[in-house]
Amino acid sequence: MENTITNIAKGVGIALLTTFLLLVIFASLLTYTKISETIINPVIIVITAISILIGSSIGNIKIRKNGLLNGALIGGIYIFAIYLTSSLLNWEFGLEMQSVIMIIIGMLFGILGGIIGVNKK
């Protein structure tokens, strides 16, 4: 059980670190190129999905069972951490349609990453 919790925490940490690195790269591209700012929301959704997929698959490699549940936990904890941080930094934070989409994407990509991680040899 302790090993599972450690691996879930590791998966969430990897997902958060991946998000940070990809957002720094994206911010640099926005700053130094003529990329339109209208693509910010779709890119953030893609970065979130990729980060959760990577974190969930790596976090589930050593667990070897319950990939669906552990992946969903990694995705859910990741999204909760992001929204908790957002609500602390932005007093006007609210649960909107994009938030619901992000929660669904987080859980689905967490589950997918869990399946990949458990079955990876």
DSSP file with accessible surface (Angstrom, degrees, kcal/mol):
  #  RESIDUE AA STRUCTURE BP1 BP2  ACC     N-H-->O    O-->H-N    N-H-->O    O-->H-N    TCO  KAPPA ALPHA  PHI   PSI    X-CA   Y-CA   Z-CA
    1    1 A M     >        0   0  173      0, 0.0     4,-2.2     0, 0.0     5,-0.2   0.000 360.0 360.0 360.0 -45.1    0.0    0.0    0.0
    2    2 A E  H  >  +     0   0  158      1,-0.2     4,-2.3     2,-0.2     5,-0.2   0.892 360.0  52.8 -62.1 -37.9    2.8    2.4    0.9
    3    3 A N  H  > S+     0   0   95      1,-0.2     4,-2.4     2,-0.2    -1,-0.2   0.881 107.7  51.7 -64.0 -39.1    4.5    1.7   -2.4
    4    4 A T  H  > S+     0   0   32      2,-0.2     4,-2.4     1,-0.2    -2,-0.2   0.931 110.0  47.9 -63.6 -45.7    1.3    2.4   -4.3
    5    5 A I  H  X S+     0   0   99     -4,-2.2     4,-2.6     1,-0.2    -2,-0.2   0.917 111.9  50.7 -63.0 -41.2    0.9    5.8   -2.5
    6    6 A T  H  X S+     0   0   77     -4,-2.3     4,-2.4     1,-0.2    -1,-0.2   0.922 111.6  47.2 -62.3 -43.1    4.6    6.6   -3.2
    7    7 A N  H  X S+     0   0    8     -4,-2.4     4,-2.4     2,-0.2    -1,-0.2   0.855 111.1  51.1 -69.7 -34.1    4.2    5.8   -6.9
    8    8 A I  H  X S+     0   0   17     -4,-2.4     4,-2.5     2,-0.2    -2,-0.2   0.937 111.6  47.7 -65.8 -44.6    1.0    7.8   -7.2
    9    9 A A  H  X S+     0   0   64     -4,-2.6     4,-2.7     1,-0.2    -2,-0.2   0.904 111.4  51.6 -61.7 -40.0    2.7   10.8   -5.6
   10   10 A K  H  X S+     0   0   85     -4,-2.4     4,-2.7     2,-0.2    -1,-0.2   0.921 109.3  50.1 -61.9 -43.5    5.6   10.2   -8.0
   11   11 A G  H  X S+     0   0    0     -4,-2.4     4,-2.3     2,-0.2    -2,-0.2   0.913 111.6  47.4 -62.1 -43.4    3.2   10.2  -11.0
   12   12 A V  H  X S+     0   0   13     -4,-2.5     4,-2.7     2,-0.2    -2,-0.2   0.929 112.7  50.0 -63.6 -43.6    1.6   13.4   -9.9
   13   13 A G  H  X S+     0   0   37     -4,-2.7     4,-2.6     1,-0.2    -2,-0.2   0.918 111.0  48.1 -61.6 -43.9    5.0   15.1   -9.3
   14   14 A I  H  X S+     0   0   41     -4,-2.7     4,-2.8     2,-0.2    -1,-0.2   0.914 111.8  50.5 -63.2 -41.5    6.2   14.0  -12.8
   15   15 A A  H  X S+     0   0    0     -4,-2.3     4,-2.4    -5,-0.2    -2,-0.2   0.923 112.0  46.9 -63.3 -43.5    3.0   15.3  -14.4
   16   16 A L  H  X S+     0   0   61     -4,-2.7     4,-2.4     2,-0.2    -2,-0.2   0.915 113.7  47.9 -65.5 -41.8    3.3   18.7  -12.6
   17   17 A L  H  X S+     0   0  104     -4,-2.6     4,-2.6     2,-0.2    -2,-0.2   0.920 111.5  50.4 -64.7 -42.0    7.0   19.0  -13.6
   18   18 A T  H  X S+     0   0   25     -4,-2.8     4,-2.7     1,-0.2     5,-0.2   0.917 110.4  50.4 -61.5 -42.8    6.2   18.1  -17.2
   19   19 A T  H  X S+     0   0   10     -4,-2.4     4,-2.7    -5,-0.2     5,-0.2   0.933 110.1  49.8 -60.0 -47.4    3.5   20.7  -17.2
   20   20 A F  H  X S+     0   0  131     -4,-2.4     4,-2.2     2,-0.2    -2,-0.2   0.939 112.9  46.1 -58.2 -48.4    5.8   23.3  -15.9
   21   21 A L  H  X S+     0   0   92     -4,-2.6     4,-2.1     1,-0.2    -2,-0.2   0.923 114.5  46.8 -63.0 -43.9    8.5   22.5  -18.5
   22   22 A L  H  X S+     0   0   54     -4,-2.7     4,-2.6     1,-0.2    -1,-0.2   0.878 111.5  51.7 -67.6 -35.3    6.1   22.5  -21.4
   23   23 A L  H  X S+     0   0   67     -4,-2.7     4,-2.8    -5,-0.2    -1,-0.2   0.873 107.8  52.2 -69.5 -34.9    4.5   25.7  -20.3
   24   24 A V  H  X S+     0   0   68     -4,-2.2     4,-2.2    -5,-0.2    -2,-0.2   0.934 111.7  46.8 -64.3 -43.2    7.9   27.4  -20.1
   25   25 A I  H  X S+     0   0   99     -4,-2.1     4,-2.3     2,-0.2    -2,-0.2   0.939 114.1  47.5 -62.8 -45.5    8.6   26.3  -23.6
   26   26 A F  H  X S+     0   0   21     -4,-2.6     4,-2.6     1,-0.2    -2,-0.2   0.910 110.5  51.7 -63.8 -41.8    5.2   27.5  -24.8
   27   27 A A  H  X S+     0   0   48     -4,-2.8     4,-2.2     1,-0.2    -1,-0.2   0.896 109.3  51.0 -62.5 -38.5    5.5   30.8  -23.0
   28   28 A S  H  X S+     0   0   55     -4,-2.2     4,-2.7     2,-0.2    -1,-0.2   0.915 109.8  49.6 -64.4 -42.6    8.9   31.3  -24.7
   29   29 A L  H  X S+     0   0   80     -4,-2.3     4,-1.3     1,-0.2     6,-0.5   0.911 111.4  48.9 -62.2 -42.1    7.3   30.5  -28.1
   30   30 A L  H  < S+     0   0   42     -4,-2.6    -1,-0.2     1,-0.2    -2,-0.2   0.882 114.8  46.1 -63.5 -37.4    4.5   33.0  -27.4
   31   31 A T  H  < S+     0   0   98     -4,-2.2    -2,-0.2    -5,-0.2    -1,-0.2   0.909 121.6  32.5 -72.7 -43.4    7.0   35.7  -26.4
   32   32 A Y  H  < S+     0   0  192     -4,-2.7     2,-0.3    -5,-0.2    -1,-0.2   0.384 116.1  50.8-104.0   3.5    9.5   35.3  -29.2
   33   33 A T  S  < S-     0   0   61     -4,-1.3     0, 0.0    -5,-0.2     0, 0.0  -0.769  85.2-109.1-127.9 178.6    7.4   34.3  -32.2
   34   34 A K        +     0   0  211     -2,-0.3     2,-0.2     2,-0.0    -4,-0.1  -0.027  60.2 148.6 -99.4  30.3    4.2   35.6  -33.8
   35   35 A I        -     0   0   60     -6,-0.5    -2,-0.1     1,-0.1     2,-0.1  -0.449  53.5-109.6 -65.1 135.4    2.1   32.7  -32.6
   36   36 A S    >   -     0   0   61     -2,-0.2     3,-1.3     1,-0.1    -1,-0.1  -0.379  11.8-136.1 -68.9 141.3   -1.5   33.9  -32.0
   37   37 A E  G >  S+     0   0  150      1,-0.2     3,-1.4     2,-0.1     4,-0.3   0.595  94.3  82.6 -73.8  -7.1   -2.7   34.1  -28.4
   38   38 A T  G 3  S+     0   0  115      1,-0.3     3,-0.3     2,-0.1    -1,-0.2   0.681  83.8  60.5 -70.8 -14.5   -6.0   32.4  -29.5
   39   39 A I  G <> S+     0   0   63     -3,-1.3     4,-2.3     1,-0.2    -1,-0.3   0.423  75.9  97.1 -91.6   2.8   -4.3   29.0  -29.2
   40   40 A I  H <> S+     0   0   50     -3,-1.4     4,-2.5     1,-0.2     5,-0.2   0.940  82.9  46.3 -58.3 -52.5   -3.5   29.4  -25.5
   41   41 A N  H  > S+     0   0   86     -4,-0.3     4,-2.1    -3,-0.3    -1,-0.2   0.937 114.3  46.0 -60.8 -48.3   -6.5   27.4  -24.2
   42   42 A P  H  > S+     0   0   70      0, 0.0     4,-2.3     0, 0.0    -1,-0.2   0.914 113.6  50.3 -61.8 -38.0   -6.2   24.5  -26.6
   43   43 A V  H  X S+     0   0   36     -4,-2.3     4,-3.0     1,-0.2     5,-0.2   0.906 108.7  51.8 -66.7 -39.2   -2.4   24.2  -26.0
   44   44 A I  H  X S+     0   0   53     -4,-2.5     4,-2.5    -5,-0.2    -1,-0.2   0.911 109.5  50.1 -63.1 -39.8   -3.0   24.2  -22.2
   45   45 A I  H  X S+     0   0   39     -4,-2.1     4,-2.5    -5,-0.2    -2,-0.2   0.933 113.0  46.2 -63.2 -44.0   -5.5   21.4  -22.6
   46   46 A V  H  X S+     0   0   81     -4,-2.3     4,-2.8     2,-0.2     5,-0.3   0.925 112.4  50.1 -65.7 -43.3   -3.0   19.4  -24.7
   47   47 A I  H  X S+     0   0   13     -4,-3.0     4,-2.6     1,-0.2     5,-0.2   0.919 111.5  49.4 -61.3 -42.6   -0.1   20.1  -22.3
   48   48 A T  H  X S+     0   0    7     -4,-2.5     4,-2.5    -5,-0.2     5,-0.2   0.941 112.3  47.2 -61.2 -47.5   -2.3   19.0  -19.4
   49   49 A A  H  X S+     0   0    8     -4,-2.5     4,-2.5     1,-0.2    -2,-0.2   0.934 114.2  46.3 -61.8 -46.4   -3.3   15.8  -21.2
   50   50 A I  H  X S+     0   0   74     -4,-2.8     4,-2.7     1,-0.2     5,-0.2   0.922 113.0  50.4 -63.0 -43.4    0.3   14.9  -22.2
   51   51 A S  H  X S+     0   0    0     -4,-2.6     4,-2.8    -5,-0.3     5,-0.2   0.920 112.6  45.2 -62.8 -45.0    1.6   15.7  -18.7
   52   52 A I  H  X S+     0   0    0     -4,-2.5     4,-3.0    -5,-0.2     5,-0.3   0.914 112.2  52.6 -66.2 -40.3   -1.0   13.5  -17.0
   53   53 A L  H  X S+     0   0   44     -4,-2.5     4,-2.3    -5,-0.2     5,-0.2   0.945 113.7  43.0 -59.9 -46.8   -0.4   10.7  -19.5
   54   54 A I  H  X S+     0   0   62     -4,-2.7     4,-2.5     2,-0.2     5,-0.3   0.950 117.2  45.8 -64.7 -49.9    3.3   10.7  -18.9
   55   55 A G  H  X S+     0   0    0     -4,-2.8     4,-2.6    -5,-0.2    -2,-0.2   0.911 114.9  47.4 -61.6 -42.1    3.0   11.0  -15.1
   56   56 A S  H  X S+     0   0    0     -4,-3.0     4,-1.4    -5,-0.2    -1,-0.2   0.903 112.5  48.0 -68.7 -40.8    0.4    8.3  -14.9
   57   57 A S  H  X S+     0   0   19     -4,-2.3     4,-0.5    -5,-0.3    -2,-0.2   0.934 116.3  43.4 -68.7 -40.6    2.2    5.8  -17.1
   58   58 A I  H >X S+     0   0   60     -4,-2.5     3,-0.9    -5,-0.2     4,-0.5   0.918 113.0  52.8 -68.6 -41.1    5.5    6.3  -15.2
   59   59 A G  H 3< S+     0   0    0     -4,-2.6     4,-0.2    -5,-0.3    -1,-0.2   0.775 111.7  46.3 -65.1 -25.0    3.8    6.2  -11.8
   60   60 A N  H 3X S+     0   0    0     -4,-1.4     4,-1.5    -5,-0.2    -1,-0.2   0.474  85.4  90.2 -98.5  -1.8    2.1    2.9  -12.7
   61   61 A I  H << S+     0   0   58     -3,-0.9    -1,-0.2    -4,-0.5    -2,-0.1   0.939  97.3  34.8 -61.2 -45.2    5.1    1.1  -14.1
   62   62 A K  T  < S+     0   0  136     -4,-0.5    -1,-0.2     1,-0.2    -2,-0.1   0.671 109.2  65.0 -85.5 -16.2    6.1   -0.4  -10.7
   63   63 A I  T  4 S-     0   0   15     -4,-0.2    -1,-0.2     1,-0.1    -2,-0.2   0.921  73.8-172.1 -72.7 -45.1    2.6   -0.8   -9.3
   64   64 A R     <  +     0   0  121     -4,-1.5     2,-0.3    53,-0.1    -3,-0.1   0.564  55.9  61.2  67.5   7.1    1.7   -3.5  -12.0
   65   65 A K  S    S+     0   0  129     -5,-0.2     5,-0.1     1,-0.1    -1,-0.1  -0.988  88.4  28.7-154.6 162.8   -2.0   -3.6  -11.0
   66   66 A N     >  +     0   0   98     -2,-0.3     4,-2.9     1,-0.1     5,-0.3   0.872  60.9 163.4  54.4  43.2   -5.1   -1.4  -10.8
   67   67 A G  H  > S+     0   0    8      1,-0.2     4,-2.3     2,-0.2     5,-0.3   0.874  70.6  52.9 -58.6 -38.4   -3.9    0.8  -13.6
   68   68 A L  H  > S+     0   0  101     46,-0.2     4,-2.3     2,-0.2    -1,-0.2   0.956 114.8  39.3 -62.8 -50.5   -7.4    2.3  -14.1
   69   69 A L  H  > S+     0   0  103      2,-0.2     4,-2.4     1,-0.2    -2,-0.2   0.944 119.1  45.3 -66.9 -48.7   -7.9    3.3  -10.5
   70   70 A N  H  X S+     0   0    6     -4,-2.9     4,-2.4     2,-0.2    -1,-0.2   0.891 114.0  50.0 -65.5 -38.4   -4.3    4.5   -9.9
   71   71 A G  H  X S+     0   0    0     -4,-2.3     4,-2.7    -5,-0.3    40,-0.3   0.920 110.5  49.4 -64.6 -42.4   -4.3    6.4  -13.2
   72   72 A A  H  X S+     0   0   17     -4,-2.3     4,-3.0    -5,-0.3    -2,-0.2   0.894 110.6  51.7 -64.2 -37.7   -7.6    8.1  -12.4
   73   73 A L  H  X S+     0   0   73     -4,-2.4     4,-3.0     2,-0.2     5,-0.3   0.925 109.8  48.5 -63.5 -44.2   -6.2    9.0   -9.0
   74   74 A I  H  X S+     0   0    0     -4,-2.4     4,-2.4     2,-0.2    -2,-0.2   0.948 115.0  45.1 -61.7 -46.4   -3.1   10.5  -10.5
   75   75 A G  H  X S+     0   0    0     -4,-2.7     4,-2.5     1,-0.2    -2,-0.2   0.923 115.7  47.2 -62.8 -43.1   -5.2   12.5  -13.0
   76   76 A G  H  X S+     0   0   24     -4,-3.0     4,-2.6    -5,-0.2    -2,-0.2   0.919 113.3  46.5 -66.8 -43.2   -7.6   13.6  -10.3
   77   77 A I  H  X S+     0   0   76     -4,-3.0     4,-2.7     2,-0.2    -1,-0.2   0.909 112.4  51.9 -66.3 -40.4   -5.0   14.6   -7.8
   78   78 A Y  H  X S+     0   0    2     -4,-2.4     4,-2.5    -5,-0.3    -2,-0.2   0.955 112.3  44.6 -58.2 -51.7   -3.1   16.5  -10.5
   79   79 A I  H  X S+     0   0    8     -4,-2.5     4,-2.9     1,-0.2     5,-0.3   0.916 112.9  51.8 -62.4 -41.6   -6.3   18.4  -11.5
   80   80 A F  H  X S+     0   0  136     -4,-2.6     4,-2.6     1,-0.2    -1,-0.2   0.929 110.4  48.7 -60.2 -43.5   -7.1   19.1   -7.9
   81   81 A A  H  X S+     0   0   27     -4,-2.7     4,-2.4     2,-0.2    -2,-0.2   0.920 112.6  47.9 -63.9 -42.2   -3.6   20.5   -7.3
   82   82 A I  H  X S+     0   0   52     -4,-2.5     4,-2.6     1,-0.2    -2,-0.2   0.936 115.3  44.3 -64.7 -44.9   -3.8   22.7  -10.3
   83   83 A Y  H  X S+     0   0   38     -4,-2.9     4,-2.4     2,-0.2    -2,-0.2   0.855 111.6  53.0 -72.6 -31.4   -7.3   24.1   -9.4
   84   84 A L  H  X S+     0   0   81     -4,-2.6     4,-1.9    -5,-0.3    -1,-0.2   0.948 112.3  45.5 -64.6 -45.7   -6.3   24.6   -5.8
   85   85 A T  H  X S+     0   0   75     -4,-2.4     4,-2.0    -5,-0.2    -2,-0.2   0.921 113.2  50.7 -61.7 -44.4   -3.3   26.6   -6.9
   86   86 A S  H  X S+     0   0   44     -4,-2.6     4,-2.0     1,-0.2    -1,-0.2   0.898 109.7  49.6 -61.3 -40.7   -5.4   28.5   -9.4
   87   87 A S  H  < S+     0   0   36     -4,-2.4     6,-0.2     1,-0.2    -1,-0.2   0.842 110.9  49.8 -70.9 -31.0   -8.1   29.3   -6.8
   88   88 A L  H  < S+     0   0  113     -4,-1.9    -1,-0.2    -5,-0.2    -2,-0.2   0.854 117.5  40.2 -72.9 -33.2   -5.4   30.6   -4.3
   89   89 A L  H  < S+     0   0  141     -4,-2.0     2,-0.5     1,-0.2    -2,-0.2   0.724 120.1  44.4 -87.0 -22.3   -3.8   32.8   -6.9
   90   90 A N    ><  -     0   0   84     -4,-2.0     3,-1.7    -5,-0.2    -1,-0.2  -0.910  61.3-166.7-130.1 106.6   -7.0   34.0   -8.6
   91   91 A W  T 3  S+     0   0  226     -2,-0.5    -1,-0.1     1,-0.3    -4,-0.1   0.717  89.2  60.6 -66.5 -19.3   -9.9   35.1   -6.3
   92   92 A E  T 3  S+     0   0  173      2,-0.0    -1,-0.3     0, 0.0    -5,-0.1   0.248  76.5 137.7 -91.9  14.9  -12.3   35.1   -9.2
   93   93 A F    <   +     0   0   71     -3,-1.7     2,-0.3    -6,-0.2    -6,-0.0  -0.334  25.2 165.5 -63.6 138.5  -11.7   31.5   -9.8
   94   94 A G        -     0   0   29     -2,-0.0     2,-0.9     0, 0.0     5,-0.1  -0.967  44.6 -97.5-149.4 165.3  -14.9   29.4  -10.6
   95   95 A L        +     0   0  126     -2,-0.3     2,-0.2     4,-0.1    -2,-0.0  -0.780  55.3 163.6 -89.8 106.5  -15.9   26.1  -12.0
   96   96 A E     >  -     0   0  129     -2,-0.9     4,-2.0     1,-0.0     3,-0.2  -0.524  55.1 -86.2-113.4-176.7  -16.8   26.7  -15.6
   97   97 A M  H  > S+     0   0  136      1,-0.2     4,-2.5     2,-0.2     5,-0.2   0.895 127.7  53.3 -61.5 -39.8  -17.2   24.5  -18.7
   98   98 A Q  H  > S+     0   0   66      1,-0.2     4,-2.5     2,-0.2    -1,-0.2   0.887 106.9  53.7 -64.1 -34.0  -13.5   24.6  -19.5
   99   99 A S  H  > S+     0   0   10      2,-0.2     4,-2.2     1,-0.2    -1,-0.2   0.917 108.4  48.4 -64.6 -43.2  -12.9   23.4  -15.9
  100  100 A V  H  X S+     0   0   58     -4,-2.0     4,-2.5     2,-0.2    -2,-0.2   0.917 111.2  50.7 -63.7 -41.4  -15.2   20.5  -16.3
  101  101 A I  H  X S+     0   0   69     -4,-2.5     4,-3.0     1,-0.2     5,-0.2   0.924 110.0  50.3 -61.8 -42.3  -13.5   19.6  -19.6
  102  102 A M  H  X S+     0   0   10     -4,-2.5     4,-2.8     2,-0.2    -1,-0.2   0.892 109.7  50.5 -64.6 -39.3  -10.1   19.7  -17.9
  103  103 A I  H  X S+     0   0   65     -4,-2.2     4,-2.4     2,-0.2    -1,-0.2   0.940 113.1  45.7 -63.5 -45.5  -11.4   17.4  -15.1
  104  104 A I  H  X S+     0   0   93     -4,-2.5     4,-2.8     2,-0.2     5,-0.2   0.938 114.7  47.1 -63.8 -46.0  -12.7   14.9  -17.6
  105  105 A I  H  X S+     0   0   32     -4,-3.0     4,-2.9     1,-0.2     5,-0.3   0.917 111.3  52.8 -62.4 -41.9   -9.5   15.0  -19.7
  106  106 A G  H  X S+     0   0    0     -4,-2.8     4,-1.8    -5,-0.2    -1,-0.2   0.928 112.8  43.0 -59.6 -46.0   -7.4   14.7  -16.6
  107  107 A M  H  X S+     0   0   73     -4,-2.4     4,-2.5   -32,-0.2    -2,-0.2   0.929 115.8  48.2 -68.0 -44.1   -9.2   11.6  -15.5
  108  108 A L  H  X S+     0   0  104     -4,-2.8     4,-2.6     1,-0.2    -2,-0.2   0.928 114.8  43.7 -64.7 -45.3   -9.3   10.0  -18.9
  109  109 A F  H  X S+     0   0   71     -4,-2.9     4,-2.5    -5,-0.2    -1,-0.2   0.817 112.1  54.7 -72.3 -28.4   -5.7   10.6  -19.7
  110  110 A G  H  X S+     0   0    0     -4,-1.8     4,-2.4    -5,-0.3   -38,-0.3   0.929 110.3  46.0 -64.3 -44.4   -4.8    9.4  -16.2
  111  111 A I  H  X S+     0   0   50     -4,-2.5     4,-2.4   -40,-0.3    -2,-0.2   0.937 113.4  49.1 -63.1 -45.8   -6.7    6.2  -16.8
  112  112 A L  H  X S+     0   0   82     -4,-2.6     4,-2.4     1,-0.2    -2,-0.2   0.933 112.5  47.8 -60.3 -45.3   -5.0    5.8  -20.2
  113  113 A G  H  X S+     0   0    0     -4,-2.5     4,-3.0     1,-0.2    -1,-0.2   0.878 109.7  53.9 -63.1 -37.4   -1.6    6.4  -18.7
  114  114 A G  H  X S+     0   0    0     -4,-2.4     4,-2.4     2,-0.2     5,-0.2   0.907 108.9  48.1 -62.2 -42.3   -2.4    3.9  -15.9
  115  115 A I  H  X S+     0   0   68     -4,-2.4     4,-1.8   -48,-0.2    -2,-0.2   0.933 114.2  46.6 -64.4 -43.7   -3.2    1.2  -18.5
  116  116 A I  H  X S+     0   0   73     -4,-2.4     4,-0.8     1,-0.2    -2,-0.2   0.936 113.7  48.6 -63.8 -46.2    0.0    1.9  -20.4
  117  117 A G  H >< S+     0   0    0     -4,-3.0     3,-0.6     1,-0.2    -2,-0.2   0.903 111.0  48.6 -63.0 -43.0    2.1    1.9  -17.3
  118  118 A V  H 3< S+     0   0   26     -4,-2.4    -1,-0.2     1,-0.2    -2,-0.2   0.879 116.4  43.4 -66.1 -34.6    0.7   -1.3  -15.9
  119  119 A N  H 3< S+     0   0  113     -4,-1.8     2,-0.3    -5,-0.2    -1,-0.2   0.477  88.5 109.3 -92.1  -2.0    1.2   -3.1  -19.2
  120  120 A K    <<        0   0  115     -4,-0.8   -56,-0.0    -3,-0.6    -3,-0.0  -0.564 360.0 360.0 -77.5 136.9    4.7   -1.7  -19.9
  121  121 A K              0   0  228     -2,-0.3    -2,-0.1     0, 0.0    -1,-0.0  -0.739 360.0 360.0-108.8 360.0    7.5   -4.2  -19.7
